[in-house]
Amino acid sequence: MHRFILSAAICFLLTGTSRASITLITGGPGTTHAGNLVTNGSFELGAPASGTANQVYWATGTSLTPFSSPPGWTTSGASPAYAVWGNDGTVPPSLKGSDSLPDGKFALYMGNGTGASVNVAPTFNIDGSVTFASNPTFGPKYGAPVTLAQTIPTNANPAVSYEMSFWLSGEDAQTGLFAGDPGILELDVSNVIIGGPTRLFVAVPNGATPQPLSRVYEYNFVPINPSLPVTIEFLNWGHLNLAPFGGSSLTTEANIDDVIVNAIPEPCLALLLFAAILGSNASLWRSGGL
């Protein structure tokens, strides 16, 4: 009994100090498809047939056809937005000249026009994050970003924290067409920062040195209110013109795949179970049962 009470006290100390947050991590525990809280995170459900000729436009609001939005996701885009879902018909599968897809055969390309602008110079960091000296304002060619969002049922899957990951590769990363600076993708996450959603920015790899062909971004987050879900939203503002800051005049755009959110198991469950087993065994020893 004393072991159980002590274990419960340790659990309180471990979990009671949790604070709402979201952090980009490297060398983390990694995510798994087993237990993924994201619906259709690899965009295989409802996907078109393989090949360039079978690609479909997916951003709700586009006037382009054929159109099909991936099940489980909420999407948006301006009328001319040309974001497509599918693959290039290659083996292994890729999309818009991206690196080979990490899971399944299909991905989403977030095409949204050339010449998008931003009013603050970006800093591309070694971990793939992109930072700005102040809150940036983007000017997309078509007046609106291409967005991809889903509400994740973290409230129905309680945990101390959650691990999220997603894969990105730039358009024509394999050909190096968009050399120079990588592209920029925005990630907004609700219920993790007071006053949020938080705005995070990551580099879209273009395959030009020192950029890789693709990256997997991994975050750990803790909800502010565990009784509410967390919404994740990806925003692509378009091919950016960074020439005003001495950068590339035409950056690449994102291909996204393999979006995963895992609940991190409560470490106290194992601790409490272990304490309970010890207590039970001690009783058996005292009674001569062992």
N, C-alpha and C positions, 0 to 999 in steps of 0.2 A: 504493500500500500504506500509506504514511504517513497519507494522508487517511482511509483506512478505519480504521486503528488509532485515530486521533484521534476520529473519529466514534463508534467503539465506546466510547471513554472518556467522551465527552460523554453517550452513552446511559446508561452506568452511573450517571453522576451524576444524570441526570434521573429514572431509574427506581429507583435504589437508595435514594433518600431517601423513597420513598412510605411512608405510614403509614396504618394502618387508620382509617377515619373515615366519617362521613356528615354532609353539610352541605346545608342548604336554601339554594338559590341563586336569585337573580333576575337576569334579563337574561343567562342562560346560553346555551350553544350550542343548546339545544333538542333535543328527541328526535324520532325519526322512526319510522314504522311499519315501514319497511324495516329488517330486522335486529332486530326486536323479539324479545327473549328470553322474553317472557311469552306463555304459551299462552292464547288466547282473551281477550286483554286488553281488547277492546271488547265482549265478551259477546254476540257475534253468533252464534257456533257453538252450535247446539242451542236457539236462542232460540224462545220461543213466537210465535204470530201477533201482529200489531199490535192494539192496542186494550186498554182497561181490562178488558173481559170476559175477555181471554185471558191476563192476567198470572198467573204461577205463583209459589208460595212456594219459596224456594231455600235457606234456612238449615237444614241437617241437624239434626234434633231437634225441629223444629216439628211440631205435630199438625195444622196447617192443610193443606188440599188445595185445588186440585191442586198437586203438588210436583214440582220438577225442579231439580237443582243444576247450575250451569254447568260444562261439561267443562273440565278443566284446573285446577280450583280445589278446595280443601278448605274446607268451610263448617261452621258450627255455630250453634246458637241454642237458647234454652229453648222449651218446648212451646208457649207462647202467641205466640212471636215471629212478626211479620207482615211480614217482609222479602220484597219481591216483585221479580220480574224481568220486564221487558217495556217497554211505553211506554203513553202515554195516548191513542194514536190521533190525535195532533195532527200538523199539518204546519207547520213542521218538528217532528220527534219530540221529546218531553219525557217525563218520568216524575214522577208525583206533584207536578205543578205546578212542576217544576224549570225552569231555563234550557234552551234548545235543546241537545240532545245534540251533543257535538263530533265523534263519529265513528260512522257506522252509524245503526241505528234503535233500539238497545236499551241499557238500563243496569240497574243494580241499586239498589234502594231498601233501606236497611238498617234498616227499622222495628223498634223494640224497646221500645215502651211509654213512657208519660208518667211524669213525677215521679222520674226517676233523680237521684241525688245525687252530690256529690263533697265531700270533706272539706277541701279547700284551695281558696282563691280563685284562679280563673284570671286570667291577664293576656293580653289579646288584642293581639298585636303587629302593626305596620303591614305586615309581610311575610306575614301570615296565620298565622304560628306562634302557638301558645298555650303559655305557660310557667306553672310553679307554683313557689312558694317551697320546696316539698318534694315528695317523691314522692307523688302523689295516690292516694287509694283511692276507687273509684266504687261506688255502690250502685244497681245496675240494678233496675228494678221486678220483672222476672221472674227475678232471681237470677243471670243470666249475660249476657254481651254477645253480640251477633250478630257473628260473625267470618267473615272471608274471607281465605284464605291460599294461597300458592303458593311452592314451592321453585324458584328460578331457577337454571338451569345455568351459573352464572358460571364454575365450574371447567372446563367443557367449552368455554368461550369466553373464553380468557385475555385480559386487558387490564390496562393500568395502573390504570384506574378505570372506573366505570360511571355512566351518567346514567339516572335514574329519574324518571318523571313520571306524574301521574294527575289527573283532572278531578273536581271536586266541585261540587255545587249542592244547596242545601237544599230540603227539602219545602216546597212553596208559595212558593218564592222569587219567582215571577212575581206572586203575589197580595199578598205582604207580610203574610200571616197571622201568621207568627212574627216579629214585629218585636222590636226590642231587641237583645240579645246574639245573636251567631251560635251555631250548635251547635259541638260539639267531637267530632272523630274522632281516635282513637288509631292510630298506625302503629308497629308493632314490626318491627325488622329484625335478623336474626341475622347473626353472623360479620362484624360491622363495628365493634363496640366490645368491648373486653376485659371479661369479666363479663356480656356482653349476653345476650339481645337488648336493644337500646336501645329506650326508650319515647319516641316523639315525638308531639306533639299539634298538630293544625291546626284552624283555624276552618272551619266549614261555612257558606258564605255564605247569608244569608237574604234578600238583595235589598233590605234596609232600609238607608238611608244611615247610615254611609258604606260599608256592605258591598255588593259587586257581586252580580250574579245567580249568578255562578259563578267559580271560580278553577282554574287549572292550577298544581299544586305540582310543583316540580322539585328533585331532589336529586342530588348527586354523592356516590358512595360508593366506598370501597376495602375489599375483604375483608381480614380478619385472616389467614385461611389460604386462599390462592388455590386449594389443591387441594380445597376444600370448597365446596358451593353456598351461596347466600344465600337465606334464606327471608323473605318479606315477609308481614305479616299486618295487616289492617285490623280494628279493633274499634269497634263502636258500642255505647255503654252505654245509649242511649235519649234521649228528650227530657229535657234536664237542667233541674232547678230551681236556679237561681242566686240566688234571692231572699235566702238567708242572707248573701250577700255584696253585697247592694244591686243585684243584676242581675235578669235576666228570670226569671219563674217557669216559663216553658215555652219552651225553645229548639227550633230546627228539628232535623231529622235528615237524614242524608247520602244523596244519590244519587251513585253513583260510576260512572265510565266511563273508557275509554281509558287503561288502565294500560300503561305502556311501560318497558322496561329495555333500553338500548343499551350495548354495549361501546364504550368510547372507543378508537379505533385507536391503536396504539403509535406515537408520533411518531418513534421511532428507526428504524422500518422505512423510512420515506421518506428519512431522513438517511443510513442505511447504503446504501440503493440509490443515492442520489445520489453518495455517495463512491465506490461501486463503479464507476459509470458514468464518473466523472471519471478514476478510475485506469485504466479500460479505454481511454478516449479518449487519455489521455496516452501509453499504450503504443503505440497506433496512430500517434500523431503522431511518436513517436520512430522507429518502424519505417517511416515514410513511407506508412502506409496511409490517412492523412487529409490 
